[in-house]
Amino acid sequence: MGPIIAATNFSETANNALAYAAAVAKLFNVKLIVFNAFKIPVHMLNSRFTADTLEKMIQKTNIRLQTLSTNIASTYNIEVST
């Protein structure tokens, strides 16, 4: 069995799905890959946000994703990548 890929939007429902995916990854001794498809808010498209502001939003999301992945890896004792 190959790695398990799980998406998150950082919601409670997504966290439950990640917990399930992590348990399955542990059971089958496979890597868990976690990702977030960054969605640009509609209001940002209609206003004058700078590229720097968008970059900061993406960086903040990446930090959240890394923190979540680190927590899952330590909780379930599995390999997790983003």
Secondary structure in CASP SS format (residue, H / E / C, confidence):
PFRMAT SS
TARGET T0000
AUTHOR 0000-0000-0000
METHOD secondary structure of the structure
MODEL  1
M C 1.00
G C 1.00
P C 1.00
I E 1.00
I E 1.00
A E 1.00
A E 1.00
T C 1.00
N C 1.00
F C 1.00
S C 1.00
E H 1.00
T H 1.00
A H 1.00
N H 1.00
N H 1.00
A H 1.00
L H 1.00
A H 1.00
Y H 1.00
A H 1.00
A H 1.00
A H 1.00
V H 1.00
A H 1.00
K H 1.00
L H 1.00
F H 1.00
N C 1.00
V C 1.00
K C 1.00
L E 1.00
I E 1.00
V E 1.00
F E 1.00
N C 1.00
A C 1.00
F C 1.00
K C 1.00
I C 1.00
P C 1.00
V H 1.00
H H 1.00
M H 1.00
L H 1.00
N C 1.00
S C 1.00
R C 1.00
F C 1.00
T C 1.00
A H 1.00
D H 1.00
T H 1.00
L H 1.00
E H 1.00
K H 1.00
M H 1.00
I H 1.00
Q H 1.00
K H 1.00
T H 1.00
N H 1.00
I H 1.00
R H 1.00
L H 1.00
Q H 1.00
T H 1.00
L H 1.00
S H 1.00
T H 1.00
N H 1.00
I H 1.00
A H 1.00
S H 1.00
T H 1.00
Y H 1.00
N C 1.00
I C 1.00
E C 1.00
V E 1.00
S E 1.00
T C 1.00
END
